[in-house]
Structure formats: structure tokens, C-alpha cells
């Protein structure tokens, strides 16, 4: 028997049955990130363009730009 044939026959013998080669059904996606509070910037600014936010006694200003982007400054 030629070496290539012998290797091919061994490989065929070691393969699992075809039924087990099918992909398992995908598990449902599980979000690992904890839920976090969500705040609307327009509500925080009460319809204006700026809101003051305090953290540990430090004052920050949240500003909505004309382009609708947010800037947080100290």
C-alpha cells in the first residue's frame, strides 16, 4: 500500500461520524455589562446648552455644542 493511501485511510477512520460534524446551535447572546443609568442630556440642561454637575465637591460643566456634541469641562 502506498504511504499516501495509508495516511488517508487512517484519517478517515479517526473522523467522527458526520452527524457530529454539524455546528451546534448558537447560544443566546448574554450581555455581560451591567445596566447603567441613562440620562438625556437635553433634560439635564433643562432645554438650554449647559448643566452643572458636581462630583465630590468638584464642579463640572456639561455643554451641548451647536453640532449636538457633548463637552464636559472642569
N, CA, C and O atoms as a MOPAC input file, in Angstrom:
PM7 MOZYME 1SCF
protein

 N      0.84800 1    -1.18400 1     0.00000 1
 C      0.00000 1     0.00000 1     0.00000 1
 C      0.89000 1     1.24200 1     0.00000 1
 O      1.91300 1     1.28100 1     0.68400 1
 N      0.49100 1     2.25900 1    -0.77400 1
 C      1.26600 1     3.47800 1    -0.86300 1
 C      1.07800 1     4.29100 1     0.41600 1
 O     -0.00200 1     4.25600 1     1.00500 1
 N      2.10900 1     5.02600 1     0.86400 1
 C      2.03100 1     5.77800 1     2.11900 1
 C      0.88600 1     6.78900 1     2.13500 1
 O      0.22600 1     6.95500 1     3.16100 1
 N      0.64000 1     7.47300 1     1.00000 1
 C     -0.42700 1     8.48000 1     0.96600 1
 C     -1.78800 1     7.84600 1     1.22300 1
 O     -2.61300 1     8.39400 1     1.95300 1
 N     -2.01400 1     6.67700 1     0.61100 1
 C     -3.29400 1     5.98000 1     0.79800 1
 C     -3.45500 1     5.52300 1     2.24600 1
 O     -4.53700 1     5.61700 1     2.82700 1
 N     -2.37400 1     5.03500 1     2.80500 1
 C     -2.41500 1     4.55400 1     4.17900 1
 C     -2.77500 1     5.70100 1     5.14300 1
 O     -3.59300 1     5.53000 1     6.04600 1
 N     -2.16000 1     6.84700 1     4.93700 1
 C     -2.44700 1     8.02200 1     5.77800 1
 C     -3.89600 1     8.45800 1     5.59300 1
 O     -4.58000 1     8.77700 1     6.56600 1
 N     -4.36200 1     8.47300 1     4.35800 1
 C     -5.75200 1     8.86500 1     4.08200 1
 C     -6.72800 1     7.92100 1     4.76100 1
 O     -7.72900 1     8.36400 1     5.32400 1
 N     -6.44700 1     6.61200 1     4.71400 1
 C     -7.34900 1     5.64000 1     5.35100 1
 C     -7.35600 1     5.81600 1     6.86800 1
 O     -8.40300 1     5.69600 1     7.50400 1
 N     -6.17700 1     6.10100 1     7.45100 1
 C     -6.11700 1     6.33900 1     8.89600 1
 C     -6.92200 1     7.58100 1     9.27200 1
 O     -7.63800 1     7.59200 1    10.27400 1
 N     -6.79700 1     8.61400 1     8.46300 1
 C     -7.51800 1     9.85000 1     8.73200 1
 C     -9.02100 1     9.62100 1     8.65800 1
 O     -9.76900 1    10.15100 1     9.48000 1
 N     -9.47000 1     8.84000 1     7.68500 1
 C    -10.90400 1     8.54800 1     7.56000 1
 C    -11.40300 1     7.78400 1     8.77800 1
 O    -12.51100 1     8.02500 1     9.25900 1
 N    -10.60700 1     6.88700 1     9.26200 1
 C    -11.00100 1     6.06400 1    10.39600 1
 C    -11.11500 1     6.89400 1    11.67500 1
 O    -11.95700 1     6.60500 1    12.52600 1
 N    -10.28100 1     7.91900 1    11.81700 1
 C    -10.26800 1     8.73200 1    13.02600 1
 C    -11.33900 1     9.82100 1    13.03000 1
 O    -11.55600 1    10.46700 1    14.05500 1
 N    -12.01100 1    10.03000 1    11.89700 1
 C    -13.03600 1    11.06700 1    11.84100 1
 C    -14.27800 1    10.64900 1    12.61100 1
 O    -14.66300 1     9.48100 1    12.56700 1
 N    -14.90000 1    11.56500 1    13.30200 1
 C    -16.16700 1    11.24200 1    13.96800 1
 C    -17.26700 1    11.08400 1    12.92200 1
 O    -17.09800 1    11.53700 1    11.79000 1
 N    -18.38200 1    10.45800 1    13.26700 1
 C    -19.49400 1    10.32000 1    12.31800 1
 C    -19.94600 1    11.68500 1    11.82100 1
 O    -19.80500 1    12.68100 1    12.53100 1
 N    -20.48300 1    11.74100 1    10.61700 1
 C    -20.88200 1    13.00900 1    10.00400 1
 C    -21.87500 1    13.79400 1    10.85900 1
 O    -21.81900 1    15.02300 1    10.88600 1
 N    -22.74800 1    13.13500 1    11.53000 1
 C    -23.76800 1    13.82700 1    12.32700 1
 C    -23.13900 1    14.72300 1    13.38700 1
 O    -23.70800 1    15.75800 1    13.73300 1
 N    -21.97900 1    14.34200 1    13.90500 1
 C    -21.36000 1    15.15400 1    14.95200 1
 C    -20.55000 1    16.31500 1    14.38700 1
 O    -20.07100 1    17.15600 1    15.14700 1
 N    -20.38900 1    16.37300 1    13.06900 1
 C    -19.64100 1    17.45800 1    12.46900 1
 C    -20.46900 1    18.71300 1    12.28300 1
 O    -19.91600 1    19.77200 1    11.98600 1
 N    -21.76900 1    18.62700 1    12.44700 1
 C    -22.61500 1    19.80300 1    12.28700 1
 C    -22.37600 1    20.78000 1    13.43000 1
 O    -22.08800 1    20.38900 1    14.56100 1
 N    -22.50200 1    22.03800 1    13.10900 1
 C    -22.29100 1    23.08300 1    14.12000 1
 C    -23.42000 1    23.04800 1    15.14500 1
 O    -24.58600 1    22.84200 1    14.80900 1
 N    -23.04600 1    23.25200 1    16.37900 1
 C    -24.04700 1    23.31200 1    17.45100 1
 C    -24.83000 1    24.60900 1    17.32100 1
 O    -24.29000 1    25.60500 1    16.84100 1
 N    -26.10500 1    24.61700 1    17.74400 1
 C    -26.87300 1    25.86400 1    17.67900 1
 C    -26.21100 1    26.94100 1    18.52900 1
 O    -25.66300 1    26.66700 1    19.59600 1
 N    -26.27400 1    28.15400 1    18.03700 1
 C    -25.65500 1    29.27500 1    18.74200 1
 C    -26.38400 1    29.54400 1    20.05600 1
 O    -27.61300 1    29.52100 1    20.12000 1
 N    -25.61300 1    29.79200 1    21.07900 1
 C    -26.19300 1    30.13600 1    22.38000 1
 C    -26.70100 1    31.57100 1    22.31700 1
 O    -26.12000 1    32.39800 1    21.61300 1
 N    -27.76900 1    31.87900 1    23.03500 1
 C    -28.26500 1    33.26300 1    23.02400 1
 C    -27.19800 1    34.21800 1    23.56500 1
 O    -26.46300 1    33.89400 1    24.49800 1
 N    -27.13700 1    35.38100 1    22.96300 1
 C    -26.15700 1    36.38400 1    23.39200 1
 C    -26.50600 1    36.87000 1    24.79700 1
 O    -27.65300 1    37.19900 1    25.09900 1
 N    -25.49600 1    36.90100 1    25.62700 1
 C    -25.68100 1    37.34600 1    27.00400 1
 C    -24.85400 1    38.61100 1    27.20200 1
 O    -23.64600 1    38.61600 1    26.96600 1
 N    -25.50400 1    39.66600 1    27.63200 1
 C    -24.79500 1    40.90700 1    27.88900 1
 C    -24.07900 1    40.78400 1    29.22900 1
 O    -24.70100 1    40.48700 1    30.24800 1
 N    -22.78900 1    41.00900 1    29.22000 1
 C    -22.02100 1    40.89900 1    30.45700 1
 C    -21.83300 1    42.25000 1    31.12500 1
 O    -21.33400 1    42.33300 1    32.24700 1
 N    -22.23600 1    43.31300 1    30.42800 1
 C    -22.11900 1    44.64000 1    31.01800 1
 C    -23.31800 1    44.88900 1    31.92700 1
 O    -24.45400 1    44.62800 1    31.53200 1
 N    -23.08300 1    45.38600 1    33.12800 1
 C    -24.22000 1    45.69300 1    33.99600 1
 C    -24.99400 1    46.89400 1    33.44600 1
 O    -24.42800 1    47.77000 1    32.79300 1
 N    -26.27300 1    46.91100 1    33.72000 1
 C    -27.09800 1    48.04600 1    33.29800 1
 C    -26.59800 1    49.29400 1    34.01600 1
 O    -26.24100 1    49.23000 1    35.19200 1
 N    -26.57000 1    50.41500 1    33.32900 1
 C    -26.12600 1    51.66000 1    33.95800 1
 C    -27.19200 1    52.72000 1    33.74200 1
 O    -27.95200 1    52.65300 1    32.77600 1
 N    -27.25000 1    53.68600 1    34.62700 1
 C    -28.25900 1    54.74000 1    34.49000 1
 C    -28.08300 1    55.48200 1    33.17100 1
 O    -26.96200 1    55.68900 1    32.70800 1
 N    -29.19100 1    55.87600 1    32.57800 1
 C    -29.17000 1    56.60800 1    31.31300 1
 C    -29.88700 1    57.94000 1    31.52100 1
 O    -31.01400 1    57.96600 1    32.01500 1
 N    -29.24800 1    59.03300 1    31.15200 1
 C    -29.81700 1    60.36500 1    31.32700 1
 C    -29.79200 1    61.10000 1    29.99800 1
 O    -28.79400 1    61.05100 1    29.27900 1
 N    -30.86800 1    61.77200 1    29.66900 1
 C    -30.95200 1    62.56600 1    28.45200 1
 C    -30.28000 1    63.91200 1    28.72200 1
 O    -30.69500 1    64.63600 1    29.62700 1
 N    -29.25500 1    64.25200 1    27.95500 1
 C    -28.50400 1    65.49400 1    28.16600 1
 C    -29.41300 1    66.71300 1    28.03200 1
 O    -29.21200 1    67.70800 1    28.72800 1
 N    -30.40200 1    66.65100 1    27.15400 1
 C    -31.30800 1    67.79600 1    26.98200 1
 C    -32.17400 1    68.00000 1    28.22800 1
 O    -32.54500 1    69.12800 1    28.55600 1
 N    -32.48900 1    66.90800 1    28.91500 1
 C    -33.23200 1    67.04300 1    30.17400 1
 C    -32.32200 1    67.58200 1    31.27400 1
 O    -32.75800 1    68.37300 1    32.11000 1
 N    -31.06200 1    67.15900 1    31.27400 1
 C    -30.12000 1    67.66000 1    32.27100 1
 C    -29.90400 1    69.16400 1    32.11900 1
 O    -29.73900 1    69.86900 1    33.11400 1
 N    -29.90300 1    69.65300 1    30.89500 1
 C    -29.69600 1    71.08400 1    30.65400 1
 C    -31.00900 1    71.86400 1    30.67900 1
 O    -31.02000 1    73.07800 1    30.47800 1
 N    -32.10300 1    71.17000 1    30.92500 1
 C    -33.45300 1    71.77200 1    31.00100 1
 C    -33.74800 1    72.65000 1    29.79000 1
 O    -34.27200 1    73.75600 1    29.92200 1
 N    -33.40000 1    72.13700 1    28.60100 1
 C    -33.67800 1    72.84800 1    27.36100 1
 C    -32.60300 1    73.83600 1    26.95500 1
 O    -32.64600 1    74.37400 1    25.84900 1
 N    -31.64900 1    74.08200 1    27.82400 1
 C    -30.55600 1    75.01200 1    27.49800 1
 C    -29.38200 1    74.26600 1    26.88800 1
 O    -29.51900 1    73.16700 1    26.35000 1
 N    -28.21000 1    74.91100 1    26.99200 1
 C    -26.99600 1    74.30300 1    26.42200 1
 C    -26.01100 1    73.83300 1    27.47300 1
 O    -25.05100 1    73.13800 1    27.14100 1
 N    -26.22200 1    74.19400 1    28.74900 1
 C    -25.26200 1    73.82400 1    29.78600 1
 C    -25.96500 1    73.30800 1    31.04200 1
 O    -27.09500 1    73.68500 1    31.35200 1
 N    -25.25700 1    72.43900 1    31.74500 1
 C    -25.71400 1    71.94900 1    33.04200 1
 C    -24.49700 1    71.82900 1    33.94500 1
 O    -23.40700 1    71.48400 1    33.48700 1
 N    -24.68200 1    72.11100 1    35.22100 1
 C    -23.60500 1    71.95900 1    36.18900 1
 C    -23.73700 1    70.59100 1    36.82900 1
 O    -24.81800 1    70.17600 1    37.24600 1
 N    -22.61700 1    69.91000 1    36.89400 1
 C    -22.57900 1    68.58500 1    37.51000 1
 C    -21.50000 1    68.62400 1    38.58200 1
 O    -20.40300 1    69.12800 1    38.34300 1
 N    -21.80700 1    68.09400 1    39.76000 1
 C    -20.83400 1    68.07100 1    40.85500 1
 C    -20.47700 1    66.62900 1    41.18600 1
 O    -21.32400 1    65.73700 1    41.21800 1
 N    -19.18800 1    66.44100 1    41.43000 1
 C    -18.68300 1    65.13900 1    41.84400 1
 C    -17.67500 1    65.37000 1    42.95500 1
 O    -16.63500 1    65.99200 1    42.73800 1
 N    -17.98000 1    64.87300 1    44.13800 1
 C    -17.10500 1    65.02500 1    45.30600 1
 C    -16.71200 1    66.48700 1    45.53900 1
 O    -15.56400 1    66.79100 1    45.85900 1
 N    -17.68100 1    67.37500 1    45.37200 1
 C    -17.44200 1    68.79000 1    45.63300 1
 C    -16.77700 1    69.54200 1    44.48600 1
 O    -16.56400 1    70.75000 1    44.58400 1
 N    -16.44900 1    68.85400 1    43.41500 1
 C    -15.81400 1    69.49200 1    42.25700 1
 C    -16.89300 1    69.78600 1    41.22600 1
 O    -17.72200 1    68.93200 1    40.91100 1
 N    -16.86800 1    71.01900 1    40.70300 1
 C    -17.87100 1    71.47700 1    39.74400 1
 C    -17.41400 1    71.18100 1    38.32000 1
 O    -16.28600 1    71.50100 1    37.94400 1
 N    -18.28900 1    70.57100 1    37.53300 1
 C    -18.05300 1    70.31500 1    36.11300 1
 C    -19.18900 1    70.96400 1    35.33200 1
 O    -20.29000 1    71.13500 1    35.85600 1
 N    -18.92400 1    71.31900 1    34.09200 1
 C    -19.95800 1    71.89000 1    33.22400 1
 C    -20.12400 1    70.97700 1    32.01600 1
 O    -19.16300 1    70.66800 1    31.31000 1
 N    -21.35400 1    70.55700 1    31.79700 1
 C    -21.69900 1    69.77000 1    30.61900 1
 C    -22.30500 1    70.73000 1    29.61400 1
 O    -23.26800 1    71.43200 1    29.92000 1
 N    -21.74000 1    70.76100 1    28.40800 1
 C    -22.21200 1    71.69800 1    27.39500 1
 C    -22.58400 1    70.94500 1    26.13200 1
 O    -21.87500 1    70.03100 1    25.71300 1
 N    -23.71800 1    71.33700 1    25.51700 1
 C    -24.13300 1    70.79800 1    24.22800 1
 C    -23.70400 1    71.81000 1    23.16600 1
 O    -24.09300 1    72.97600 1    23.22600 1
 N    -22.90500 1    71.36900 1    22.19500 1
 C    -22.42100 1    72.27000 1    21.14600 1
 C    -23.49100 1    72.46000 1    20.07400 1
 O    -24.51000 1    71.77000 1    20.06400 1
 N    -23.24400 1    73.39500 1    19.18500 1
 C    -24.17300 1    73.62800 1    18.06700 1
 C    -24.30600 1    72.40400 1    17.16400 1
 O    -25.33700 1    72.20000 1    16.52400 1
 N    -23.24100 1    71.58900 1    17.12100 1
 C    -23.26600 1    70.38200 1    16.30800 1
 C    -23.93200 1    69.21000 1    17.03700 1
 O    -24.01500 1    68.10900 1    16.49400 1
 N    -24.40400 1    69.44500 1    18.25900 1
 C    -25.07800 1    68.39100 1    19.00900 1
 C    -24.14000 1    67.44400 1    19.71500 1
 O    -24.53100 1    66.32200 1    20.03800 1
 N    -22.91000 1    67.86100 1    19.96500 1
 C    -21.94500 1    67.02100 1    20.67600 1
 C    -21.85500 1    67.50500 1    22.11900 1
 O    -22.22900 1    68.63600 1    22.43000 1
 N    -21.35800 1    66.63900 1    22.99100 1
 C    -21.22300 1    66.97200 1    24.40900 1
 C    -19.77400 1    67.25600 1    24.76200 1
 O    -18.85500 1    66.59300 1    24.28300 1
 N    -19.59000 1    68.27600 1    25.62500 1
 C    -18.28200 1    68.61600 1    26.16600 1
 C    -18.42800 1    68.71700 1    27.67900 1
 O    -19.30300 1    69.42400 1    28.17800 1
 N    -17.57900 1    68.01400 1    28.39700 1
 C    -17.56900 1    68.06800 1    29.85400 1
 C    -16.26200 1    68.73000 1    30.27600 1
 O    -15.18200 1    68.22200 1    29.97400 1
 N    -16.35600 1    69.86900 1    30.97800 1
 C    -15.15900 1    70.59000 1    31.42000 1
 C    -15.20700 1    70.79500 1    32.91400 1
 O    -16.26900 1    70.72200 1    33.53400 1
 N    -14.03900 1    71.05300 1    33.49000 1
 C    -13.90900 1    71.30800 1    34.92200 1
 C    -14.14000 1    72.76500 1    35.19800 1
 O    -14.07600 1    73.19300 1    36.35100 1

